[in-house]
Amino acid sequence: MNILHIDSCALGDSSASRQYTAAIVSQLTIADPQANLLYRDLAAAPLSHASGPLLQVLSERWDASIPMSTELSAEALQSASLLQEFHDADLVVIGAPMHNYSVPSTLKAWLDRLLELTALKACKEDNANKRVILVTSSCTFVGNTPMESLMDHHETLLKAAFTSLGVTRQHVLRNNTDLSQPLEFKAAA
C-alpha cells in the first residue's frame, strides 16, 4: 500500500490535525509494515499560489510566443510531480484544519494544482478506488446552530474537491475522534 501523508497546519507539532494524522499513519504502517509512506508538509514547504501564467501552463493554454521562465517551468514540473504522488497513492491522509472558515491556503494551493491538472487528463477513473482520510479540526464551531453550520464548511469544500478528482471513498475524522477505538478506515485498509 502507498500512503501519501499531507499536513497543512502552520502550528507545528502542537496542531491537533498533525497529531491525528501522525496517529492514523502510525496505525496504518503498524497494520501494514510493507506500506510505502510519502510525507508532504505544506506548511514547512509551501507551494506558490497558482498564478495566471502557471494556470495557463497547467491547462495547456500557454501562448508559445511568450518565453517560458525557468521559475515557471520548475513550477509546472513540480505540479506534475504532485499529481503523480497523488495518483501513486492508494491512501491519502490529509490534515485539514479550519483556518479563518476555510482550509489553510497551503492546502488550497496543493488542491488547485491537482484540480487543474486532473481537469485536463482522463485520470479520474484511476482515483475511484483511492481512499482519502480527511482529518479536520475546528475547535471554535462544534454545535449545530444555523450560524455555526455556516462557518464550519471546510469539510464540504474538501469533499467536493476530492469528488471532483474522482475519489468516492472519503472518510472524515474530526479532532474529537477517539483514535484508540476501532475506526472504519482500519477495516478498509
Secondary structure, 3 states (H helix, E strand, C coil): CEEEEEECCCCHHHCHHHHHHHHHHHHHHHHCCCCEEEEEECCCCCCCCCCHHHHHHHCCCCCCCCCCCHHHHHHHHHHHHHHHHHHHCCEEEEEEECECCECCHHHHHHHHHHHHHHHHCCCHHHHCCCEEEEEEECCCCCCCCHHHHHHCCHHHHHHHHHHHCCCCEEEEEECCCCCCCCCHHHHHC
